[in-house]
Amino acid sequence: MTAKAAPSQTIVDDFEAPFCHDFIEILYQDADILLINKPSGLLSLSGKNPANWDSVHYRLVNGQAGVTEAYSDAKLIHRLDFGTSGIMVVGLTPSAVKNLNQQFQVRSIKKQYIAMLEGHVRLDQGQIIDSIAKDKSIFPRVKICNNSGKNALTQYQVLKRFEQPARTLVRYTPLTGRTHQLRIHSQTFGHPIIGCDLYQSETSQQQGGRLLLHASDIAFLHPVSAKQIHAHSDCPF
């Protein structure tokens, strides 16, 4: 039996993000939404630590001097981890935000990611089914726990295998949206994402200068026109 954290236990987040010199790229915009390309090494939302003021949301609301205008009403519909790069959808009006949130809640928004994994994945395709639970005692990590965790399902497809060192490029399709799902699922089935600092083997983190995880595709219904949108961001690794 796993011991539970004491009720009085508080989470201390002393992480300080280094400044990200890469810019957010606007892939598409209209009156209701933005589609953006997030760089690796940028928080989605500003942190509680005052040093972590810089984020996707901060840059969207305040603008990026000489690069993008300020979108004062921008609201994030979802987040990407600090080290993850790739595509995000942003709401610009209350009605668009509400509609997109509803689409996420019913899991009608589909996302795909590209990841470089340590080692050679044996099967060309498959799925990982392991429930994920939060635990204050190991924050910021989460854990696999089929007793107390929430169900989590990730499908994968091998795109290419590499040698020296052995690596596998995969396409991930998460069917649930748990915290750190792809990162901990990768570690669980024996192939951690290269560059991951939280879920790694003895050698996987050192093989990459960044987390090699990229949100490549998102598909959803436009919150006003109901037109099917499929957006893509090329993988940078």
Secondary structure, 3 states (H helix, E strand, C coil): CCCCCCCCCCCCCCCCCCCCCCCCEEEEECCCEEEEEECCCCCCCCCCCHHHCCCHHHHHHHCECCCECCCCCCEECCCCCCCCEEEEEEECCHHHHHHHHHHHHCCCCEEEEEEEEECCCCCCEEEEECCEEECHHHCCCEEECCCCCECCEEEEEEEEEECCCCEEEEEEEECCCCCCHHHHHHHHCCCCECCCCCCCCCCCHHHCCCCCEEEEEEEEECCCCCCEEEEECCCCC
